Every structure is written in structure tokens, then in C-alpha cells.
């Protein structure tokens, strides 16, 4: 169980909740903040992120308070731009979504090309030389949408979000090797479709895909990708 703290405006409340009762007994690791550095670069007025120094202070504080393995998560390119992120926390936990990579055109159109893009990113930027020998690299976010609402503003995204593509993406992800050659560690997600994400990326293609990231439509309705997860296995893990 890896618990997440948003660690921004509500940080003090989150910290108090985390330390309340026996909650920590159910937690194996903690992720402090998500894309706090990316938000500064993206100039998100509603959520400006944290400076690196603020983020490091909070990661260190939560690790000391909890006694648990602790890290942060950010967009993969932020780790490349600022290698201090590679050394922050107990493991490296990037977000790597090939679906966002329209600059490498096939990555968002074909799950196989998306997987190829991911392999290259991990090999080139998250190898032992970059992150340090023996340091775990696990994917915090790596998803594919199952449908779309309307027509994306970028025509190259038309038809890319589908249940079949989502299933294929997770099948490939489960077979992927990490930068050290061992089976790639990742978090299956996003668990459920979230209606509030319908406006995500309103000026770009993401707005029409935002409500379809989940592996389940809702608690009682699984998508095709879940069948692949439940009937498949993770090579190297014996699952």
C-alpha cells in the first residue's frame, strides 16, 4: 500500500490525518506530492506547485514522521530536466504516459508504439547511471483511455482512446522490462472513471478523454483491460 499526500494547500491537515490512530500500520510507503515541479513549469495558476526546496522539506519530514519509505512523483520529463528529482526520496516514481506524447507521433496512436516509446525513455533516462545503482524505478502513472467524448481538437488523437487499445496497452505494460532488465514495476490505474475530469485539457485533446482513464467504469462495471489483468500474469513475479 502506497499512500499519497497532495502536500500543497492542505498539507498540515493531511499530515495530521496520516499520523492519526493506526493508519500508518496499513501503509508500506508514501508519495508526497504529484507533479509539483511540472505545475511550476506549466504555470498552472490554480495550482502553482512547490519549489524543489519546499518539496524536499516535505518529503524528508513525512519520512521522519512516518518511518516509512517515502518519495514523490512527477512527469518523467521533469526528472530529465532536474536530476535532483532522481535522488529525492527512497525510489524514483515518474509519471510516464505515452498517450500524452504527440511529439513522438505514433506513441499516442498505437499502444505498441507507446510501449516502444516508454522502453526508450526508461533505457535512456532512468538507467542506473542516471538514477544510481540499485535504485528502484517504478511507474506511478501510466495509463490509456478506453473511449472519448466528442471529437478531439487534435485530429491525430481521433479513435486512439478505445477499450481494445486500453487492454492492449496494459498487456504490453505487464510484459515490459525496467531499465535494469527486471520486470517493470508499476501501479495499475487509474482505478475508476472520474466524471470531474471531463474538462481536463479543455484547449487540447485531453478534454474528450478525461473521463475514461479508469480500468472500471464504476464499482460494478469492469472494462476489457481488467479481464487481461485478472487472467494474465506478471512475468518474473509468478503472478
KOLPATI-23732 format. One line per 8 residues: number of its first residue (from 0); their letters; for each residue x, y, z of N, C-alpha, C. Coordinates in Angstrom, 3 decimals. Layout:
N
NUM) a) X Y Z X Y Z X Y Z ~ ...
This chain:
239
0) xxxxxxxx) 0.843 -1.191 0.000 0.000 0.000 0.000 0.882 1.246 0.000 ~ 0.768 2.039 -1.046 1.467 3.324 -1.124 0.416 4.414 -0.989 ~ 0.494 5.191 0.059 -0.463 6.271 0.306 0.085 7.576 -0.255 ~ -0.798 8.391 -0.803 -0.387 9.654 -1.391 -0.852 10.848 -0.574 ~ -0.011 11.861 -0.498 -0.377 13.144 0.097 -0.281 14.194 -1.007 ~ -1.324 15.006 -1.180 -1.273 16.079 -2.165 -0.193 17.084 -1.768 ~ -0.061 17.305 -0.469 1.083 18.027 0.117 1.211 19.471 -0.337 ~ 0.082 20.091 -0.641 0.155 21.507 -1.005 -0.725 22.314 -0.041
8) xxxxxxxx) -1.833 22.879 -0.483 -2.609 23.746 0.394 -3.137 23.073 1.643 ~ -3.407 21.773 1.564 -3.965 21.046 2.711 -2.925 20.188 3.415 ~ -1.675 20.529 3.282 -0.589 19.680 3.775 -0.692 19.411 5.270 ~ -0.925 20.436 6.087 -0.964 20.246 7.537 -2.106 19.313 7.938 ~ -3.253 19.438 7.276 -4.380 18.550 7.567 -4.057 17.119 7.164 ~ -3.469 16.957 5.993 -3.083 15.616 5.536 -2.085 14.978 6.496 ~ -1.144 15.764 6.950 -0.119 15.249 7.854 -0.757 14.777 9.158 ~ -1.690 15.567 9.693 -2.378 15.183 10.930 -3.204 13.920 10.717
16) xxxxxxxx) -3.882 13.829 9.568 -4.691 12.637 9.276 -3.819 11.390 9.152 ~ -2.680 11.539 8.534 -1.771 10.412 8.342 -1.303 9.848 9.673 ~ -1.028 10.736 10.626 -0.479 10.313 11.906 -1.555 9.924 12.918 ~ -2.821 10.043 12.510 -3.925 9.757 13.419 -4.151 8.253 13.573 ~ -4.391 7.823 14.807 -4.726 6.425 15.059 -3.663 5.469 14.562 ~ -4.103 4.358 13.972 -3.165 3.337 13.484 -3.094 3.308 11.960 ~ -3.371 4.427 11.307 -3.412 4.451 9.852 -2.090 4.016 9.229 ~ -0.999 4.402 9.825 0.300 4.066 9.249 0.570 2.563 9.253
24) xxxxxxxx) -0.131 1.821 10.086 0.094 0.376 10.135 -0.353 -0.303 8.839 ~ -1.188 0.378 8.063 -1.669 -0.183 6.799 -0.843 0.291 5.601 ~ 0.147 1.109 5.844 0.886 1.769 4.779 2.305 1.222 4.692 ~ 2.749 0.908 3.471 4.122 0.444 3.248 5.036 1.561 2.777 ~ 4.467 2.523 2.050 5.265 3.630 1.537 4.386 4.839 1.306 ~ 5.025 5.993 1.127 4.291 7.245 0.975 4.815 8.031 -0.220 ~ 3.897 8.649 -0.946 4.247 9.512 -2.069 3.773 10.930 -1.726 ~ 4.726 11.835 -1.597 4.436 13.205 -1.175 4.390 14.116 -2.395
32) xxxxxxxx) 3.194 14.558 -2.756 3.036 15.446 -3.903 3.012 14.687 -5.221 ~ 2.330 15.264 -6.195 2.283 14.698 -7.540 2.403 15.836 -8.550 ~ 3.461 15.791 -9.351 3.715 16.785 -10.398 3.839 18.205 -9.838 ~ 4.430 18.324 -8.666 4.626 19.658 -8.081 5.623 20.485 -8.886 ~ 6.601 19.829 -9.496 7.586 20.554 -10.305 7.039 20.847 -11.694 ~ 6.296 19.899 -12.232 5.685 20.119 -13.532 4.714 21.290 -13.517 ~ 3.959 21.420 -12.436 2.975 22.502 -12.366 3.643 23.868 -12.369 ~ 4.834 23.936 -11.829 5.563 25.211 -11.870 5.972 25.553 -13.304
40) xxxxxxxx) 6.394 24.550 -14.049 6.786 24.760 -15.443 5.564 25.066 -16.302 ~ 4.456 24.351 -16.030 3.245 24.540 -16.823 2.512 25.820 -16.445 ~ 2.972 26.464 -15.351 2.400 27.740 -14.917 0.902 27.607 -14.651 ~ 0.566 26.618 -13.862 -0.824 26.359 -13.502 -1.232 27.339 -12.407 ~ -1.994 28.360 -12.777 -2.332 29.431 -11.835 -3.131 28.914 -10.646 ~ -3.998 27.941 -10.867 -4.807 27.415 -9.783 -4.059 26.462 -8.875 ~ -2.935 25.957 -9.329 -2.147 25.002 -8.548 -0.691 25.178 -8.945 ~ -0.001 26.140 -8.332 1.343 26.500 -8.795 2.454 25.540 -8.411
48) xxxxxxxx) 2.138 24.455 -7.700 3.173 23.503 -7.327 4.009 23.972 -6.152 ~ 5.193 23.380 -6.016 6.119 23.705 -4.936 7.501 23.951 -5.529 ~ 8.301 24.735 -4.853 9.706 24.804 -5.238 10.350 23.467 -4.892 ~ 11.491 23.187 -5.485 12.163 21.932 -5.168 12.511 21.876 -3.681 ~ 12.942 22.989 -3.120 13.317 23.027 -1.707 12.115 22.740 -0.815 ~ 10.947 23.300 -1.155 9.730 23.024 -0.378 9.358 21.551 -0.478 ~ 9.444 21.000 -1.670 9.119 19.595 -1.866 10.056 18.707 -1.062 ~ 11.341 18.955 -1.138 12.313 18.141 -0.409 12.062 18.204 1.088
56) xxxxxxxx) 11.759 19.383 1.595 11.483 19.535 3.024 10.300 18.667 3.436 ~ 9.264 18.628 2.591 8.071 17.857 2.933 8.296 16.358 2.790 ~ 9.046 15.950 1.786 9.386 14.532 1.642 10.195 14.080 2.859 ~ 11.191 14.850 3.243 12.034 14.491 4.381 11.225 14.469 5.676 ~ 10.307 15.427 5.819 9.508 15.495 7.047 8.581 14.296 7.170 ~ 7.915 13.926 6.090 6.989 12.791 6.131 7.748 11.491 6.373 ~ 8.918 11.351 5.776 9.720 10.151 6.023 10.102 10.043 7.503 ~ 10.508 11.160 8.093 10.914 11.160 9.502 9.726 10.888 10.419
64) xxxxxxxx) 8.590 11.523 10.137 7.405 11.342 10.972 6.855 9.923 10.898 ~ 6.835 9.373 9.686 6.178 8.089 9.470 7.080 6.888 9.693 ~ 8.381 7.069 9.441 9.294 5.938 9.481 9.121 5.003 8.298 ~ 8.419 5.459 7.251 8.147 4.639 6.073 8.994 5.100 4.890 ~ 9.186 4.205 3.917 9.800 4.596 2.664 8.957 5.705 2.027 ~ 9.612 6.755 1.560 8.900 7.946 1.096 9.555 8.493 -0.159 ~ 8.719 8.996 -1.072 9.229 9.614 -2.292 8.243 10.649 -2.785 ~ 8.432 11.121 -4.010 7.472 11.982 -4.686 7.259 11.436 -6.086
72) xxxxxxxx) 6.361 12.054 -6.841 6.110 11.640 -8.227 5.996 12.880 -9.090 ~ 6.506 12.776 -10.327 6.396 13.888 -11.254 6.441 13.355 -12.679 ~ 6.123 14.222 -13.613 6.192 13.869 -15.020 7.625 13.457 -15.371 ~ 7.758 12.444 -16.218 9.079 11.875 -16.494 10.067 12.929 -16.990 ~ 9.578 13.903 -17.761 10.486 14.899 -18.320 11.025 15.854 -17.262 ~ 10.315 15.985 -16.133 10.825 16.818 -15.041 12.071 16.186 -14.419 ~ 12.113 14.853 -14.366 13.299 14.163 -13.857 14.492 14.389 -14.782 ~ 14.214 14.458 -16.066 15.284 14.689 -17.043 15.791 16.125 -16.933
80) xxxxxxxx) 14.871 17.064 -16.745 15.246 18.482 -16.676 15.952 18.833 -15.374 ~ 15.608 18.170 -14.285 16.192 18.470 -12.975 16.571 17.155 -12.301 ~ 17.831 16.756 -12.433 18.233 15.447 -11.933 18.230 15.348 -10.414 ~ 17.981 16.460 -9.717 17.815 16.373 -8.260 16.607 15.491 -7.911 ~ 15.600 15.478 -8.778 14.425 14.636 -8.534 14.793 13.158 -8.515 ~ 15.797 12.775 -9.307 16.224 11.377 -9.362 16.695 10.878 -8.000 ~ 17.216 11.776 -7.186 17.793 11.384 -5.901 16.875 11.699 -4.724 ~ 15.712 12.271 -5.001 14.800 12.654 -3.920 13.950 11.460 -3.511
88) xxxxxxxx) 13.996 11.113 -2.248 13.191 10.012 -1.748 13.863 8.666 -1.898 ~ 13.122 7.624 -1.542 13.680 6.273 -1.472 13.587 5.491 -2.774 ~ 12.786 5.942 -3.715 12.752 5.327 -5.034 12.291 6.378 -6.044 ~ 12.444 6.070 -7.324 12.100 7.000 -8.400 10.729 6.592 -8.935 ~ 9.796 7.561 -9.003 8.374 7.244 -9.199 7.759 8.157 -10.272 ~ 8.225 8.074 -11.511 7.760 9.010 -12.541 6.383 8.667 -13.107 ~ 5.740 9.694 -13.658 4.536 9.515 -14.472 4.983 9.443 -15.928 ~ 4.611 8.367 -16.604 5.043 8.168 -17.986 3.847 7.716 -18.816
96) xxxxxxxx) 3.184 8.679 -19.445 2.000 8.427 -20.253 2.334 8.577 -21.740 ~ 2.482 7.492 -22.468 2.731 7.654 -23.906 1.582 8.354 -24.614 ~ 0.380 8.290 -24.027 -0.787 8.901 -24.660 -0.652 10.422 -24.761 ~ 0.185 11.014 -23.918 0.402 12.464 -23.981 1.481 12.845 -24.988 ~ 2.179 11.852 -25.550 3.375 12.149 -26.334 3.077 12.322 -27.817 ~ 2.359 13.372 -28.158 2.041 13.593 -29.566 3.261 14.063 -30.358 ~ 4.298 14.528 -29.661 5.523 14.914 -30.361 6.234 13.721 -30.973 ~ 6.044 12.558 -30.381 6.570 11.296 -30.923 5.336 10.574 -31.456
104) xxxxxxxx) 4.874 11.011 -32.618 3.502 10.807 -33.080 2.897 9.430 -32.842 ~ 3.550 8.326 -33.177 2.845 7.044 -33.031 2.537 6.662 -31.588 ~ 3.219 7.263 -30.616 3.085 6.831 -29.224 1.661 6.962 -28.708 ~ 0.918 7.954 -29.171 -0.447 8.140 -28.675 -1.497 7.535 -29.593 ~ -1.053 6.927 -30.668 -1.991 6.356 -31.630 -2.063 4.833 -31.557 ~ -0.994 4.211 -31.107 -0.875 2.751 -31.150 -0.189 2.297 -29.859 ~ -0.856 1.455 -29.039 -0.238 1.009 -27.793 1.137 0.375 -27.974 ~ 1.355 -0.346 -29.070 2.662 -0.958 -29.300 3.737 0.100 -29.489
112) xxxxxxxx) 3.407 1.171 -30.213 4.353 2.266 -30.384 4.534 3.034 -29.077 ~ 3.451 3.132 -28.295 3.556 3.754 -26.988 4.504 2.996 -26.074 ~ 4.403 1.653 -26.114 5.302 0.826 -25.308 6.743 0.975 -25.770 ~ 6.938 1.080 -27.078 8.287 1.289 -27.617 8.866 2.612 -27.126 ~ 8.044 3.646 -27.131 8.472 4.946 -26.619 8.887 4.830 -25.155 ~ 8.093 4.146 -24.347 8.390 4.003 -22.921 9.708 3.266 -22.693 ~ 9.925 2.192 -23.439 11.172 1.439 -23.309 12.365 2.349 -23.574 ~ 12.274 3.178 -24.601 13.369 4.085 -24.945 13.592 5.130 -23.861
120) xxxxxxxx) 12.509 5.687 -23.305 12.636 6.677 -22.236 13.305 6.063 -21.013 ~ 12.861 4.889 -20.621 13.426 4.236 -19.437 14.893 3.889 -19.649 ~ 15.212 3.386 -20.830 16.600 2.999 -21.137 17.521 4.215 -21.169 ~ 17.050 5.310 -21.772 17.907 6.476 -21.977 18.001 7.381 -20.755 ~ 16.917 7.469 -19.974 16.868 8.489 -18.926 16.731 7.958 -17.507 ~ 16.402 6.674 -17.341 16.195 6.139 -15.998 17.057 4.899 -15.758 ~ 18.222 4.863 -16.406 19.154 3.761 -16.211 19.943 3.961 -14.905 ~ 20.734 2.967 -14.540 21.471 3.016 -13.275 22.426 4.201 -13.214
128) xxxxxxxx) 22.986 4.593 -14.358 23.901 5.736 -14.371 23.184 7.022 -13.986 ~ 21.897 7.150 -14.384 21.138 8.364 -14.113 20.515 8.361 -12.718 ~ 19.994 7.217 -12.290 19.274 7.181 -11.011 20.138 6.680 -9.855 ~ 21.231 5.986 -10.182 22.086 5.416 -9.151 21.925 3.911 -9.105 ~ 23.007 3.177 -8.881 22.942 1.712 -8.878 22.036 1.176 -7.780 ~ 21.212 0.194 -8.149 20.347 -0.454 -7.170 19.118 0.341 -6.791 ~ 18.908 1.485 -7.385 17.779 2.341 -7.022 16.554 1.955 -7.861 ~ 15.429 1.706 -7.207 14.224 1.243 -7.880 13.579 2.362 -8.685
136) xxxxxxxx) 13.207 2.026 -9.926 12.372 2.894 -10.757 11.034 2.181 -10.939 ~ 9.960 2.802 -10.489 8.614 2.258 -10.646 7.736 3.339 -11.254 ~ 6.788 2.957 -12.086 5.907 3.937 -12.705 4.734 4.251 -11.783 ~ 4.589 5.518 -11.475 3.488 5.989 -10.632 2.193 6.069 -11.438 ~ 2.275 6.637 -12.635 1.134 6.720 -13.534 1.573 6.295 -14.940 ~ 0.808 5.391 -15.530 0.992 5.037 -16.935 -0.305 4.394 -17.392 ~ -1.132 5.163 -18.085 -2.498 4.753 -18.388 -2.818 4.926 -19.869 ~ -4.035 4.467 -20.237 -4.556 4.666 -21.590 -6.076 4.758 -21.483
144) xxxxxxxx) -6.703 5.749 -22.133 -8.161 5.887 -22.022 -8.902 4.876 -22.880 ~ -10.117 4.551 -22.456 -10.899 3.500 -23.115 -11.924 4.040 -24.106 ~ -12.124 5.353 -24.144 -13.140 5.930 -25.029 -12.893 7.428 -25.137 ~ -13.768 8.116 -25.865 -13.682 9.563 -25.977 -15.084 10.145 -26.048 ~ -15.215 11.384 -25.633 -16.488 12.100 -25.706 -16.347 13.206 -26.741 ~ -16.905 13.016 -27.909 -16.804 14.031 -28.933 -15.530 13.887 -29.752 ~ -15.183 14.955 -30.450 -14.046 14.956 -31.364 -12.873 15.701 -30.746 ~ -11.692 15.070 -30.659 -10.531 15.774 -30.102 -10.096 16.924 -30.992
152) xxxxxxxx) -9.567 17.975 -30.369 -9.117 19.130 -31.151 -7.918 18.788 -32.027 ~ -7.133 17.790 -31.608 -6.007 17.320 -32.408 -6.467 16.085 -33.178 ~ -6.573 16.146 -34.497 -7.110 15.016 -35.272 -6.287 13.748 -35.171 ~ -5.023 13.843 -34.775 -4.203 12.633 -34.663 -4.639 11.762 -33.487 ~ -5.472 12.311 -32.597 -5.989 11.541 -31.466 -7.313 10.845 -31.786 ~ -7.885 11.122 -32.936 -9.178 10.546 -33.265 -9.113 9.017 -33.248 ~ -9.970 8.404 -32.449 -10.043 6.950 -32.369 -8.985 6.284 -31.517 ~ -8.042 7.067 -30.959 -6.955 6.454 -30.185 -7.446 5.870 -28.865
160) xxxxxxxx) -8.417 6.534 -28.250 -8.970 6.038 -26.993 -10.039 4.994 -27.263 ~ -9.743 3.755 -26.930 -10.713 2.673 -27.130 -10.457 1.578 -26.105 ~ -11.489 0.778 -25.846 -11.344 -0.308 -24.881 -10.282 -1.304 -25.326 ~ -10.232 -1.582 -26.636 -9.239 -2.532 -27.154 -7.826 -1.989 -26.998 ~ -7.636 -0.700 -27.270 -6.314 -0.094 -27.112 -5.897 -0.054 -25.647 ~ -6.848 0.227 -24.768 -6.526 0.239 -23.347 -6.083 -1.150 -22.886 ~ -6.821 -2.152 -23.279 -6.455 -3.520 -22.902 -5.066 -3.876 -23.430 ~ -4.807 -3.573 -24.689 -3.519 -3.912 -25.280 -2.385 -3.184 -24.574
168) xxxxxxxx) -2.609 -1.937 -24.206 -1.579 -1.182 -23.516 -1.184 -1.853 -22.204 ~ -2.165 -2.270 -21.417 -1.843 -2.890 -20.139 -1.251 -4.285 -20.311 ~ -1.629 -4.986 -21.364 -0.975 -6.269 -21.660 0.511 -6.051 -21.935 ~ 0.832 -5.033 -22.711 2.227 -4.726 -23.040 2.977 -4.215 -21.818 ~ 2.310 -3.389 -21.016 2.940 -2.856 -19.815 3.349 -3.979 -18.863 ~ 2.491 -4.989 -18.733 2.783 -6.116 -17.836 3.971 -6.941 -18.301 ~ 4.291 -6.883 -19.604 5.409 -7.650 -20.147 6.703 -6.844 -20.221 ~ 6.623 -5.564 -19.888 7.752 -4.678 -20.103 8.847 -4.879 -19.065
176) xxxxxxxx) 10.082 -4.658 -19.499 11.230 -4.725 -18.609 11.614 -3.321 -18.154 ~ 12.100 -3.236 -16.929 12.590 -1.978 -16.417 13.987 -1.691 -16.939 ~ 14.536 -0.519 -16.580 15.862 -0.149 -17.088 16.978 -1.080 -16.645 ~ 16.747 -1.863 -15.577 17.772 -2.803 -15.123 17.564 -4.201 -15.693 ~ 16.563 -4.363 -16.563 16.303 -5.654 -17.184 15.331 -6.538 -16.433 ~ 14.948 -6.151 -15.229 13.968 -6.925 -14.461 12.560 -6.479 -14.842 ~ 11.527 -7.266 -14.487 10.156 -6.857 -14.820 9.856 -5.451 -14.299 ~ 9.222 -4.644 -15.126 8.949 -3.260 -14.775 7.928 -3.177 -13.640
184) xxxxxxxx) 8.255 -2.412 -12.621 7.324 -2.173 -11.518 6.425 -0.988 -11.873 ~ 5.125 -1.132 -11.657 4.197 -0.041 -11.943 2.928 -0.211 -11.115 ~ 2.172 0.864 -11.026 0.895 0.863 -10.318 -0.222 0.757 -11.345 ~ -1.086 -0.251 -11.225 -2.254 -0.317 -12.106 -3.189 0.838 -11.770 ~ -3.607 1.572 -12.760 -4.509 2.695 -12.546 -4.869 3.263 -13.898 ~ -5.637 4.218 -13.840 -6.460 4.763 -12.771 -7.598 3.799 -12.510 ~ -8.004 3.602 -11.255 -8.948 2.541 -10.935 -10.313 2.759 -11.592 ~ -10.903 3.946 -11.410 -12.258 4.203 -11.885 -12.304 5.462 -12.745
192) xxxxxxxx) -13.251 5.499 -13.680 -13.524 6.732 -14.409 -13.953 7.815 -13.423 ~ -13.523 9.036 -13.685 -13.844 10.146 -12.793 -14.503 11.265 -13.602 ~ -15.757 11.549 -13.274 -16.542 12.486 -14.077 -15.972 13.901 -14.043 ~ -15.307 14.269 -12.952 -14.798 15.643 -12.833 -13.659 15.917 -13.820 ~ -13.091 14.877 -14.404 -12.004 15.078 -15.355 -12.493 15.381 -16.774 ~ -13.783 15.572 -16.939 -14.325 15.858 -18.255 -13.815 17.157 -18.851 ~ -13.417 18.113 -18.009 -12.901 19.377 -18.517 -11.403 19.435 -18.582 ~ -10.736 18.320 -18.286 -9.280 18.297 -18.240 -8.707 18.555 -19.629
200) xxxxxxxx) -7.832 19.530 -19.726 -7.219 19.833 -21.009 -8.213 20.384 -22.010 ~ -9.019 21.353 -21.610 -10.098 21.847 -22.463 -9.593 22.423 -23.785 ~ -8.387 22.965 -23.798 -7.879 23.563 -25.029 -7.104 22.564 -25.891 ~ -6.993 21.344 -25.444 -6.260 20.331 -26.192 -7.077 19.067 -26.337 ~ -6.453 17.967 -26.730 -7.195 16.728 -26.992 -7.662 16.012 -25.733 ~ -7.058 16.329 -24.568 -7.338 15.539 -23.384 -8.750 15.716 -22.847 ~ -9.392 16.851 -23.151 -10.720 17.106 -22.621 -11.728 16.041 -22.990 ~ -11.589 15.430 -24.160 -12.563 14.426 -24.592 -12.231 13.033 -24.062
208) xxxxxxxx) -11.058 12.861 -23.474 -10.655 11.557 -22.947 -10.662 11.495 -21.413 ~ -10.766 12.656 -20.762 -10.524 12.743 -19.322 -11.374 11.845 -18.458 ~ -12.601 11.555 -18.881 -13.495 10.745 -18.049 -13.360 9.247 -18.321 ~ -12.355 8.839 -19.091 -12.254 7.434 -19.496 -10.912 6.784 -19.152 ~ -10.194 7.326 -18.166 -8.898 6.755 -17.802 -9.026 5.478 -16.976 ~ -10.176 5.256 -16.364 -10.296 4.172 -15.395 -10.240 2.777 -15.995 ~ -9.900 1.806 -15.138 -9.978 0.397 -15.504 -11.394 -0.135 -15.302 ~ -12.159 0.546 -14.461 -13.575 0.266 -14.259 -14.376 1.515 -14.632
216) xxxxxxxx) -15.566 1.307 -15.211 -16.490 2.424 -15.388 -16.965 2.900 -14.020 ~ -17.278 1.928 -13.162 -17.715 2.193 -11.799 -17.483 0.914 -10.996 ~ -17.947 0.885 -9.767 -17.663 -0.253 -8.883 -18.146 -1.584 -9.445 ~ -19.190 -1.562 -10.266 -19.812 -2.802 -10.731 -19.577 -3.090 -12.206 ~ -18.721 -2.287 -12.854 -18.600 -2.426 -14.308 -17.144 -2.316 -14.742 ~ -16.521 -3.481 -14.923 -15.119 -3.529 -15.336 -15.007 -3.384 -16.845 ~ -13.869 -2.881 -17.306 -13.584 -2.752 -18.733 -12.780 -3.963 -19.219 ~ -12.559 -4.033 -20.517 -11.809 -5.150 -21.108 -10.438 -5.320 -20.476
224) xxxxxxxx) -9.793 -4.214 -20.148 -8.437 -4.274 -19.603 -8.376 -5.085 -18.319 ~ -9.446 -5.070 -17.545 -9.458 -5.813 -16.280 -9.420 -7.307 -16.538 ~ -10.084 -7.770 -17.598 -10.008 -9.189 -17.953 -8.567 -9.593 -18.233 ~ -7.834 -8.718 -18.929 -6.433 -9.017 -19.237 -5.598 -9.076 -17.965 ~ -5.890 -8.191 -17.026 -5.149 -8.165 -15.762 -5.446 -9.414 -14.940 ~ -6.724 -9.793 -14.841 -7.124 -10.901 -13.977 -6.741 -12.260 -14.556 ~ -6.705 -12.382 -15.885 -6.422 -13.692 -16.482 -4.972 -13.818 -16.924 ~ -4.233 -12.724 -16.863 -2.836 -12.758 -17.266 -1.908 -13.002 -16.092
232) xxxxxxx) -0.640 -12.735 -16.302 0.323 -12.889 -15.230 1.447 -11.885 -15.447 ~ 2.183 -11.604 -14.386 3.324 -10.709 -14.479 4.593 -11.529 -14.637 ~ 5.199 -11.545 -15.807 6.430 -12.331 -15.995 7.486 -11.956 -14.965 ~ 8.066 -12.980 -14.351 9.109 -12.721 -13.360 8.584 -12.608 -11.949 ~ 7.285 -12.369 -11.802 6.710 -12.247 -10.455 5.923 -13.498 -10.072 ~ 5.655 -14.376 -11.045 4.927 -15.597 -10.737 3.478 -15.362 -10.426 ~ 2.907 -14.251 -10.882 1.513 -13.939 -10.583 0.607 -14.359 -11.743
